[in-house]
Amino acid sequence: MSQSRTPTAAAKATIAGLAEPRLMQSLNPIAARFVYSLRLIALHQRMKRDPVPELAIRLNSVDVAVKTLGLSQTVSATWPENLHVSRFCCCKLTHDEATAASMIEGALDRDRTAFERATAGLIRPDRAERLWDSVLALVEAELRAV
C-alpha cells in the first residue's frame, strides 16, 4: 500500500526559506565583516597568499585579523564539507555564510542556544565547543577593537 507524502506547512515554509537567501545588509556589522573576511580569505587561498596583512588593513586590527583567520580555519575543520562563499560583489549569502553569520550573532548576544540552533544538524556535537570558543574569541577581539 503506497502512502502519500504530502509536505506539511512547516516543511513548505522551510523549503521556501531556503529558496530565499539572506542578504548581507540584514547582518549585524560584526557578522558582515566576518562574511566579507571569509570571501577575502578564500580569494587569498586560491592565489596561495597570506590573507592576514590585507585582513589587518581592512579590519583595522591585527588581533581581529588573526582571530578571523583562526575562526575561518576552525569552521573549515568542523564543517562537514568545503565552505561555500559568494563573490565580494554579491549581496546574497550562501547557506554557509548565513550559518556562520548566525553563529556570530548568537555569540554577540552570548546566546549559546541561538548558536546551537544555527549549527544544529550541521556540526557534530563533539566539535561544537571548539567552534563556540573560536567564535567568542573573534567577538571579543572585535569588541576590544571598537
N, C-alpha and C positions, 0 to 999 in steps of 0.2 A: 504494500500500500504506500503510495507516494504522499509525502507530507509537503504541503505548500509552505514555502519560506517567504512570508511577506515581511518586509522590513518594518520595524516599529518606528514610531515618530522620533524616538531618541536616536535611533540608528540613522534615519534620514537627516536629522539635524547635524549629527556628527559628520556625515559624508558631505553635506553642504558646507559645513565649516571648514573642512579640509580643502574644498574646492576654492575657497576664498582666502588667499594668502594674507597674512598680517602685513601691515605697511610699516615702514621704518619710522614714520612720524608718530606712530602710536606708542613707540617705546619710551621708556624712561631714558634720559640722556646718557646715563652710565651704561645701560644695556645697549643703546645705539652705538656708543663709542666702541664697545666690545665687538659688536657685529661688524662695524667697519674695520676694526683691527683684524678680525678673522679673515676678512677679504684681503687685506693687505698682506697678512702672513701667508695666505695661500698663493698670492702673486709672487712673493719673495721665494717661497719654496720651489715654485716652478722655475724661477730664474737661478736657483741654487745660491741665494744671497741671504745674509743675516738680516732679519727684519728689525732687530732691536734699535739700531740707530734711527731709522725712519720712524718707528713707533714712538721713540722717546721725543723726537721733534714734534710729531703730530699730537701726542698726548701731553706734552709739556712736563714730562716726568720720566726719569729713568726707572724709578721704582714701579710706577704704573705700567711702563712698557715691559719690564721683566715679569711682573705678575700677570699681565695679559698673555704673554708668550707662555708662561707656566700653565695658566688655565687652558689655553688652546692645546697644549701638549697633554694635559690631563683629560680633556674632552676627547682627544684623538685616541688616547689609551683606553678610555672607558666606553666609548661609543661602540655599538655592535658592528658598524661598518664605517667606511670613509665619510667624513663630514662634507656635506654639500653646501656650498656658499654661492651667492649670486655675484654678479659684477658690481663694481663700485657705483655705477650709474643707476642701478636697479633699486627702485623704492620698495619692491615687494620682497619679502623674506622667504627663504626656503624653509621647509619644516624644521630642519636642523637649526637654522639661525633663530627661528621663533622659539624653539625649545631652549636654546642657550639663553636667549633674552629673558624668557620666563624664569629660568633658574636664577638669573642675576636679580630680577625684580623681586623674587621671593626672598633672596638673601638681603637685599636692601631693606626690606621690611622685617628682617630677622624672623621670617616665617618659614620654618622648616617644612611645614605641611604643604605650602604652595610649591616649594622646591620639589618635594616628593611627588606632588601631583604632576608637575612638569616632566619628571623623569620616569613616571610610572609606566611599566611595561617596556621601557627602553633600556634602562640601566639596571644591571644586576644589583641586588641589594648589598652585596659584599663590596661593591665598587662605589656606592653612593656616598659613603663617608669621606673618601678621598676627594671626590668631586665637590662636595659641600665645603670642605676645608679650603680647597683651591678657589672656589667662588667667593668665599668670605675673605680670603687674602686679597683678592682683586678689589672687592668692595671697600675694604678697609684702606687700601692704598689709594683708591680714588677719593675717598672721603678725607684722607690726610692731605691730599694734594689740592683740595679746594681752598 
